[in-house]
Amino acid sequence: MGNITGITRGGKEWEPTFVTDLNAVTCIGCGRCYKVCPRDVFTLVERSEVLGDEDLDDDDYDDDDDDDNMMVMTLEDAMDCIGCGACFRVCPKKCHTHEALPVAA
């Protein structure tokens, strides 16, 4: 079975790419992807919930006393992604990974 394809309004074939990963290390928790997503694919969580303490590198972030409480985006329901790519286009850090995929069984 091949990847999911669709047809544009103009009649051209189109292959959507679906969000498969979100890099919590580079995410700044701005919420732009959350705001543009029509399907509630994302949710904000504390950075420490996504990254273990050993993965937290203070050099990657501003020197802010609130780093331990920093919120980052995570995938809540990637299976609900419709492949529109809006999240990738609005992300200032390009944290999202997208792939063309077949229908899940």
Backbone as a printed PyTorch tensor [residue, N CA C, xyz], in Angstrom:
tensor([[[ 0.8540, -1.1770,  0.0000],
         [ 0.0000,  0.0000,  0.0000],
         [ 0.8960,  1.2350,  0.0000]],

        [[ 0.5920,  2.2010, -0.8390],
         [ 1.3910,  3.4160, -0.9520],
         [ 1.0030,  4.4660,  0.0680]],

        [[ 1.6730,  5.5900, -0.0220],
         [ 1.3920,  6.7080,  0.8790],
         [ 0.0440,  7.3400,  0.5580]],

        [[-0.4990,  8.0490,  1.5230],
         [-1.7590,  8.7600,  1.3550],
         [-1.5590,  9.8680,  0.3280]],

        [[-2.5000,  9.9950, -0.5880],
         [-2.4890, 11.0900, -1.5560],
         [-3.8650, 11.7100, -1.5890]],

        [[-3.9100, 12.9300, -2.0440],
         [-5.1750, 13.6400, -2.1820],
         [-5.1730, 14.3980, -3.4870]],

        [[-6.2550, 15.0660, -3.7460],
         [-6.3990, 15.8790, -4.9440],
         [-6.6800, 17.3150, -4.5030]],

        [[-5.9370, 18.2540, -5.0760],
         [-6.1890, 19.6680, -4.7700],
         [-7.4670, 20.1140, -5.4630]],

        [[-7.9350, 21.2600, -5.1090],
         [-9.1350, 21.8100, -5.7360],
         [-8.9220, 21.9870, -7.2360]],

        [[-7.6800, 22.2540, -7.6270],
         [-7.3460, 22.4190, -9.0400],
         [-7.1660, 21.1090, -9.7840]],

        [[-7.3000, 19.9840, -9.0880],
         [-7.2280, 18.6830, -9.7300],
         [-5.8550, 18.0390, -9.7380]],

        [[-4.8650, 18.6570, -9.0740],
         [-3.5250, 18.0760, -9.0270],
         [-3.4000, 17.1390, -7.8330]],

        [[-2.6350, 16.0620, -8.0340],
         [-2.3930, 15.1180, -6.9500],
         [-1.4520, 15.7600, -5.9240]],

        [[-1.6970, 15.4840, -4.6580],
         [-0.9380, 16.0660, -3.5600],
         [-0.6610, 14.9890, -2.5290]],

        [[ 0.5720, 14.9440, -2.0010],
         [ 0.9400, 13.9740, -0.9770],
         [ 1.2090, 14.7200,  0.3360]],

        [[ 0.2840, 14.6290,  1.2930],
         [ 0.4870, 15.3090,  2.5690],
         [ 1.6270, 14.6830,  3.3590]],

        [[ 2.2670, 15.4970,  4.1880],
         [ 3.2850, 14.9900,  5.1100],
         [ 2.7710, 15.2160,  6.5190]],

        [[ 2.8610, 14.1820,  7.3320],
         [ 2.2900, 14.1880,  8.6750],
         [ 3.3810, 14.3810,  9.7220]],

        [[ 3.0450, 15.0830, 10.7940],
         [ 4.0170, 15.2990, 11.8640],
         [ 4.3000, 13.9610, 12.5460]],

        [[ 5.5990, 13.6470, 12.6680],
         [ 5.9970, 12.3820, 13.2860],
         [ 6.8510, 12.5910, 14.5240]],

        [[ 7.3960, 13.7890, 14.6860],
         [ 8.2670, 14.0570, 15.8280],
         [ 8.3250, 15.5510, 16.0760]],

        [[ 8.6190, 15.9090, 17.3130],
         [ 8.7940, 17.2980, 17.6940],
         [10.0170, 17.3540, 18.5970]],

        [[11.0050, 18.1420, 18.2310],
         [12.2570, 18.2300, 18.9800],
         [12.0830, 19.1470, 20.1890]],

        [[11.9460, 18.5500, 21.3620],
         [11.7210, 19.3110, 22.5920],
         [12.9570, 20.0950, 23.0200]],

        [[14.1210, 19.7120, 22.5390],
         [15.3460, 20.4390, 22.9020],
         [15.3690, 21.8160, 22.2540]],

        [[14.9320, 21.8950, 20.9940],
         [14.9480, 23.1810, 20.3050],
         [13.6490, 23.9630, 20.4600]],

        [[12.5780, 23.3080, 20.9000],
         [11.2860, 23.9750, 21.0840],
         [11.3960, 25.0540, 22.1590]],

        [[10.8180, 26.2300, 21.8800],
         [10.8260, 27.3260, 22.8500],
         [ 9.4640, 27.4980, 23.5270]],

        [[ 8.5130, 26.6380, 23.1860],
         [ 7.2040, 26.6810, 23.8330],
         [ 6.3750, 27.8960, 23.4820]],

        [[ 6.5670, 28.4450, 22.2880],
         [ 5.8530, 29.6600, 21.8880],
         [ 4.3600, 29.4170, 21.6590]],

        [[ 3.9770, 28.1730, 21.3300],
         [ 2.5770, 27.8340, 21.1450],
         [ 2.0240, 28.1270, 19.7620]],

        [[ 2.8530, 28.5690, 18.8330],
         [ 2.3500, 28.8900, 17.4910],
         [ 1.7740, 27.6580, 16.7970]],

        [[ 2.4600, 26.5200, 16.9190],
         [ 1.9580, 25.3030, 16.2740],
         [ 0.6320, 24.8760, 16.8940]],

        [[ 0.5160, 25.0290, 18.1920],
         [-0.7280, 24.6790, 18.8920],
         [-1.8880, 25.5360, 18.3810]],

        [[-1.6080, 26.8200, 18.1860],
         [-2.6600, 27.7500, 17.7700],
         [-3.1370, 27.5100, 16.3470]],

        [[-2.2480, 27.0830, 15.4420],
         [-2.6580, 26.9010, 14.0490],
         [-3.1660, 25.4930, 13.7530]],

        [[-2.9160, 24.5470, 14.6380],
         [-3.3210, 23.1680, 14.3860],
         [-4.8430, 23.0280, 14.5220]],

        [[-5.5080, 22.5720, 13.4500],
         [-6.9620, 22.4230, 13.5270],
         [-7.4100, 21.1330, 14.2090]],

        [[-6.4620, 20.2870, 14.6370],
         [-6.8290, 18.9660, 15.1330],
         [-6.3440, 18.6420, 16.5460]],

        [[-5.8520, 19.5910, 17.2910],
         [-5.3780, 19.3450, 18.6610],
         [-4.3250, 18.2440, 18.7310]],

        [[-3.3430, 18.3180, 17.8380],
         [-2.2600, 17.3460, 17.7890],
         [-1.2280, 17.6150, 18.8850]],

        [[-1.1140, 18.8640, 19.3400],
         [-0.0630, 19.2720, 20.2790],
         [-0.6150, 19.6230, 21.6510]],

        [[ 0.2820, 19.5930, 22.6450],
         [-0.0430, 20.0700, 23.9830],
         [ 1.2320, 20.6000, 24.6270]],

        [[ 1.0730, 21.5590, 25.5310],
         [ 2.2080, 22.1090, 26.2690],
         [ 2.4510, 21.2930, 27.5270]],

        [[ 3.7110, 20.9890, 27.7840],
         [ 4.1020, 20.2880, 29.0050],
         [ 5.3690, 20.9360, 29.5420]],

        [[ 5.6950, 20.6590, 30.7810],
         [ 6.9460, 21.1610, 31.3400],
         [ 8.1120, 20.4560, 30.6630]],

        [[ 9.1450, 21.2060, 30.3830],
         [10.3190, 20.6670, 29.6890],
         [10.8730, 19.4490, 30.4030]],

        [[10.8730, 19.4540, 31.7220],
         [11.4300, 18.3430, 32.4910],
         [10.6240, 17.0550, 32.3110]],

        [[ 9.3390, 17.1490, 31.9010],
         [ 8.5320, 15.9560, 31.6500],
         [ 8.9520, 15.2600, 30.3680]],

        [[ 9.4220, 16.0320, 29.3970],
         [ 9.7990, 15.4880, 28.0970],
         [11.2580, 15.0670, 28.0850]],

        [[12.1090, 15.8810, 28.6780],
         [13.5450, 15.6150, 28.7260],
         [13.9220, 15.2230, 30.1370]],

        [[14.7030, 14.2010, 30.2690],
         [15.2100, 13.8460, 31.5920],
         [16.2000, 14.9080, 32.0580]],

        [[16.4600, 14.9770, 33.3360],
         [17.3870, 15.9760, 33.8760],
         [18.7550, 15.9090, 33.2140]],

        [[19.1910, 14.7050, 32.8170],
         [20.5000, 14.5610, 32.1900],
         [20.5340, 15.1650, 30.7910]],

        [[19.3570, 15.3220, 30.1580],
         [19.2950, 15.8900, 28.8150],
         [19.1450, 17.4030, 28.8180]],

        [[18.9060, 17.9940, 29.9570],
         [18.7410, 19.4350, 30.0360],
         [20.1070, 20.0940, 30.0420]],

        [[20.4010, 20.8260, 28.9830],
         [21.6810, 21.5110, 28.8380],
         [21.4200, 23.0040, 28.8880]],

        [[21.8520, 23.6620, 29.9530],
         [21.5770, 25.0810, 30.1380],
         [22.1900, 25.9480, 29.0500]],

        [[23.1790, 25.4470, 28.3210],
         [23.7850, 26.2330, 27.2550],
         [22.8370, 26.4130, 26.0800]],

        [[21.8200, 25.5570, 25.9580],
         [20.8690, 25.6480, 24.8580],
         [19.7900, 26.6970, 25.1010]],

        [[19.7260, 27.2490, 26.2940],
         [18.6620, 28.1660, 26.6530],
         [19.2460, 29.4510, 27.2100]],

        [[18.4030, 30.4880, 27.2270],
         [18.8060, 31.7490, 27.8320],
         [19.0460, 31.5370, 29.3200]],

        [[19.8800, 32.3860, 29.9020],
         [20.1250, 32.3050, 31.3440],
         [18.9380, 32.9120, 32.0580]],

        [[17.9690, 32.0860, 32.3490],
         [16.7230, 32.5090, 32.9660],
         [16.4680, 31.6110, 34.1640]],

        [[16.0770, 32.2060, 35.2710],
         [15.8170, 31.4320, 36.4810],
         [14.6340, 30.4850, 36.3100]],

        [[13.7750, 30.7340, 35.3050],
         [12.5940, 29.9060, 35.1090],
         [12.8300, 28.7410, 34.1640]],

        [[14.0800, 28.4510, 33.7920],
         [14.3640, 27.3690, 32.8590],
         [13.7980, 26.0380, 33.3400]],

        [[13.8300, 25.7980, 34.6480],
         [13.3340, 24.5250, 35.1630],
         [11.8260, 24.3830, 34.9500]],

        [[11.1130, 25.5020, 34.8290],
         [ 9.6670, 25.4880, 34.6510],
         [ 9.2660, 25.7850, 33.2130]],

        [[10.2100, 25.7990, 32.2980],
         [ 9.9210, 26.1370, 30.9090],
         [ 8.9630, 25.1240, 30.3010]],

        [[ 7.9910, 25.6350, 29.5660],
         [ 7.0220, 24.7950, 28.8910],
         [ 7.4830, 24.5740, 27.4570]],

        [[ 7.2870, 23.3710, 26.9610],
         [ 7.5970, 23.0360, 25.5750],
         [ 6.4170, 22.2720, 24.9900]],

        [[ 6.3560, 22.2420, 23.6880],
         [ 5.2820, 21.5400, 23.0050],
         [ 5.6450, 20.0680, 22.8720]],

        [[ 4.6440, 19.2250, 22.8830],
         [ 4.8280, 17.7990, 22.6480],
         [ 3.6520, 17.2960, 21.8160]],

        [[ 3.8260, 16.1370, 21.2190],
         [ 2.7430, 15.5430, 20.4370],
         [ 1.7580, 14.8560, 21.3700]],

        [[ 0.5180, 15.2910, 21.3370],
         [-0.5120, 14.6610, 22.1540],
         [-1.2050, 13.5550, 21.3710]],

        [[-1.4900, 13.8200, 20.0820],
         [-2.1850, 12.8380, 19.2580],
         [-1.7340, 12.9710, 17.8030]],

        [[-0.5470, 12.4520, 17.5030],
         [ 0.0080, 12.5410, 16.1480],
         [-0.8680, 11.8130, 15.1310]],

        [[-1.6350, 10.8260, 15.5610],
         [-2.4940, 10.0780, 14.6450],
         [-3.6650, 10.9280, 14.1380]],

        [[-3.9010, 12.0720, 14.7550],
         [-4.9840, 12.9640, 14.3340],
         [-4.4990, 14.0310, 13.3460]],

        [[-3.2000, 14.0260, 13.0310],
         [-2.6200, 15.0010, 12.0940],
         [-3.2220, 14.7960, 10.7080]],

        [[-3.6010, 15.8980, 10.0340],
         [-4.1640, 15.8150,  8.6880],
         [-3.1270, 16.1400,  7.6130]],

        [[-1.9000, 16.4610,  8.0080],
         [-0.8360, 16.6860,  7.0380],
         [-0.8520, 18.0360,  6.3740]],

        [[-1.4390, 19.0390,  7.0100],
         [-1.5270, 20.3620,  6.3820],
         [-0.1920, 21.1140,  6.4080]],

        [[ 0.6820, 20.8110,  7.3810],
         [ 1.9990, 21.4420,  7.4690],
         [ 2.0040, 22.8280,  8.0790]],

        [[ 0.8680, 23.2870,  8.5900],
         [ 0.7940, 24.6270,  9.1710],
         [ 1.7500, 24.7700, 10.3530]],

        [[ 1.8970, 23.7280, 11.1500],
         [ 2.7650, 23.7860, 12.3280],
         [ 4.2190, 24.0560, 11.9260]],

        [[ 4.6700, 23.3870, 10.8930],
         [ 6.0470, 23.5730, 10.4290],
         [ 6.2640, 24.9840,  9.9020]],

        [[ 5.2840, 25.5170,  9.1890],
         [ 5.4310, 26.8420,  8.5930],
         [ 5.4840, 27.9570,  9.6260]],

        [[ 4.8340, 27.8010, 10.7840],
         [ 4.8320, 28.8760, 11.7820],
         [ 5.9080, 28.7170, 12.8500]],

        [[ 6.5830, 27.5750, 12.8940],
         [ 7.5710, 27.3240, 13.9470],
         [ 8.8660, 28.0970, 13.6730]],

        [[ 9.2580, 29.0000, 14.5960],
         [10.4890, 29.7690, 14.3800],
         [11.7480, 28.9300, 14.5330]],

        [[11.6660, 27.7790, 15.1760],
         [12.8250, 26.9160, 15.4040],
         [12.8170, 25.6580, 14.5440]],

        [[11.7900, 25.4790, 13.7190],
         [11.6570, 24.3120, 12.8310],
         [11.8360, 23.0010, 13.6070]],

        [[11.0570, 22.8610, 14.6620],
         [11.1460, 21.7090, 15.5710],
         [10.4440, 20.4630, 15.0580]],

        [[ 9.5870, 20.5900, 14.0730],
         [ 8.7330, 19.4910, 13.6390],
         [ 9.3790, 18.6600, 12.5430]],

        [[ 9.1640, 17.3590, 12.6110],
         [ 9.5840, 16.4310, 11.5590],
         [ 8.3050, 15.8970, 10.9190]],

        [[ 8.2750, 15.9370,  9.5950],
         [ 7.0990, 15.4700,  8.8430],
         [ 7.5140, 14.3890,  7.8530]],

        [[ 6.6070, 13.4410,  7.6050],
         [ 6.8480, 12.3820,  6.6400],
         [ 5.5530, 12.0650,  5.9040]],

        [[ 5.6860, 11.6710,  4.6390],
         [ 4.5520, 11.1100,  3.9100],
         [ 4.3770,  9.6910,  4.4300]],

        [[ 3.1400,  9.3140,  4.7390],
         [ 2.8720,  8.0170,  5.3650],
         [ 1.6740,  7.3280,  4.7460]],

        [[ 1.6320,  5.9950,  4.8670],
         [ 0.4370,  5.2620,  4.4490],
         [-0.6300,  5.3470,  5.5380]],

        [[-1.8390,  4.9310,  5.2120],
         [-2.9160,  4.8780,  6.1990],
         [-2.5250,  3.8850,  7.2820]],

        [[-2.7110,  4.2720,  8.5480],
         [-2.3870,  3.3810,  9.6600],
         [-3.4020,  2.2430,  9.7150]],

        [[-2.9070,  1.0810, 10.0220],
         [-3.7850, -0.0950, 10.1040],
         [-4.4190, -0.1980, 11.4680]]])
